[in-house]
């Protein structure tokens, strides 16, 4: 099976289902703007992370399973960024319509507020210190490469979201949890199948070795849940109050 075939079998049916559940494309303009903004952020933020990992050989794709590459990544991988994000957004939108949202949840704070700026400064300093303190760790133990690359890149963004919109995200915890677990779990199952069929593979020397079902590295599952969480939270943060 090719990477494109994987999308047709696993992602296309889910997109169609979520498309109908979410209102068959009859969405407010503000929701569409939030979606487009998120897709732009995801592609811009994830592309260098993924390109670097492939360049280092943490994972890669057999040439015969992909169409062509842009940089180090197959075009199907860029499509995956967009597809996963749309799946999370549509499920989030569906769940917001089906479940009564919490009342009186505070809106996200403006990034320019002095308190927010102080917290962001502390986060940046802590992140930089973390990187400096442990920068040699992956070189000494190559088995942590995937885990280090994942959490060092994405964890600060989760913390940034909670600095800006912690009370709101706490109030909407169910609306965050369901899309995160739903899409994350579905993609874990699909990924387990894809790895078993050789659509992509991992360098055994750059993962810790603990695998779900004896096939999928736990780091890969963490990636799906963490990125789904980021998209679900960003969607709520960007939605106008009247649409939450």
N, C-alpha and C positions, 0 to 999 in steps of 0.2 A: 504494500500500500504506500502511496506517495503522501507527502505532507498535505497536498491539496485534497487528496481523497479523504484524509483524516478530517479536514474541515467539513467536507460534504457529509460525512457520516455522523460526526459528533456535534459540530457547531451549527450547521445549517438548520437541522430540525429544532434545536433549542431556540435559535433566533426566531424562527417562524412561530413557534409556540408562544414565546414571550411577546412577540409583535402583536399577536391577537389578544393575549391576556391584558396587555397594557393599553389597549384602546385602538388597535389597528391603525396606528399612525396619526390618530387625531389627538395631537399633543399641543399644549400651549407653546407660544413662541419662546417664552422664558425657559421652558424645560428644554427645548431644542438648543437654545443658546448655551445652557449649562452643559448639555451633552457634547456639543461641538468643542466647547472650552476644555472639558475634561479629556476628550480624545486628543486634542493638541498637546496638552500637558503630558499625558501618558506616553505618547510617541516620542516627544522631545526628551522626557526624563528617562525612559526605559531603554531607548535605543543605544546610547553610549554604554550603559550598564551591560546589556546583552552582547554588544559588539566586543567589549573588553573580555568578557567571559569566554566567548568563542575564540578570540585571539590567544587567550591563555590556555585553551584546550580543556576548560572545565566541562564543557559539553560541546557537541557539534552535530552535524546532520550529514548523512551519506549523500554524496553528490547526485546519485541516481534517484533519490527520494524527493528532490526539490527542483523547482523550475529554474530560477536564477537568483543571484545574490546582489544585494546592495551593501557595499562594505563587506563585512564578514557574515552578514545574516541573510538567509533566504527571504525572498519577498513574502513567503507564507508566514514567516515569523513576525514580520511587521504587521501583517494582517491579524495575527493572533492577538497583538496588543489591543487593536481596535475591537476585535470580536469579543474578547473577554470583558472589556470595559462596557460595551454596549449591552452584553448579557446582564452584567451587574446593574447597570442603570435602568434597564427595562424591568428587571425584577424589583428593584427598589421603587420604581414608579408604580408598578402594579400593587405592591404591598402598601404603599402610602394610600392608595385608593381603597383598598380592601379593609384596612385596619384603622380605626379611629386614632388620629395622632394625639399626642399628649397636649394638654392645654397649658398655655402660659410659659412654654419653653423659651428661655432667653435666646435672642438672635446671636450670631457670631459677632465677636468684637472687631473693631477696626484695627488693622495691623499697626496703624500709626499711633495708637494709644500708648502713653508712656509706660504703663504697666506691661502691656503686651511686648513692647520693644525691649524692656528689661528682661523679660522671660526669654525672648528670642535670642538676646545677646548671651544669656547664660547657656541656652541650648547650643548655640554655635561654639562657644568656648569649650563646653563639655565634649561636644562631638569632635572638635579639633584635638583636644587632649586625649580622647579615646583613641583617635587615629594615630597620634604620635606615640602613645604608650604601648600600643599593640601592633605597630606597623611591621615589626619583624616576626611576629607570631606566625602568620601564614607561611613565611619563608622557612621557618624552623619546622613547621608541621604542615605539610602541603595538604593533609586530609581535611583541614578546616577551611580551605579556599572557598568552596561554595558557600558555606555557612557565614563566613566572615564577609564575603562579597555581598551577600544578601542583606544581612542585618545592618551592616555599616552604612549601606546605601539607603535603605528604606526606613529603618527605625526612626531617624530624626524627622522624617516627614509625618509619621504618625504622631509623634510628640508635638510637632508644630501645629497639627490640626487640633489637638486637645488644648494647646495654649490659646488658640484663637476661638475655639468653639466647644470647649469641654462641657459646660453645663448643658448646652443644646444637645450634644451627642449623647450625653448621659440620659437625658430625657427621652431621646429617640433610640434607646439602646436596642429595642426589638426591631426597629426598622433598619438598623445597621447589621444586627446579628443574622437575620434571616437571609438577606442577599449574600452576605459573606460566606456563611456556611453552605447555602444552597449551591451557588456557583462554584465555590471552592471545592466542595465535595464532588460535584459532577466532573469538574476538570481533573481532579485527582484520579477518578476512575478512568476517564478518557486517556490521561497521561500514562497510567499503568498499562493500558492496552497498547499505546503507541510505542512505549519503550520495549515492551515484549515483542513487537513487530519490527523493531529496528528503525523506526522513523527518525528517532534521535537517540543519542547515547551519551554516556558520561565517562570521564576519566576516573577510574576506580581509585587512583592515587590522590584525587582532589575532593573526595567526599568522605564523610566519616565512616561509611560502610553499613549503617543501619538502614535497612530497606523495608518498605511496607509491602507485604505480600511477597517478599523476597525479590522484588523487581524495582520498585520506585524509591529513590533516595528520600529520606524524610525531609531533606532540604527542599526538594521539589514540591512536596505537599505544603511546606511552610510558605513557599513562594506564592502558590495559588491562593492560600488563605490571606496572606499579608497584602497582596496586591488587590484582591477583592475587597478587603477591608478599606484600603486606601480609596478605592473608587467609590464605594458606598458612602463613606464619610464625606468625601469631596462633593459628591452629588447633593447631599443634604445641606452642606455649607453654602453651595452656590445657588440653590433654589431660593427664590423669593419666599418671604414668610407666608404669603397667601397660597402658595402651592405645597407647603409642607403639611 
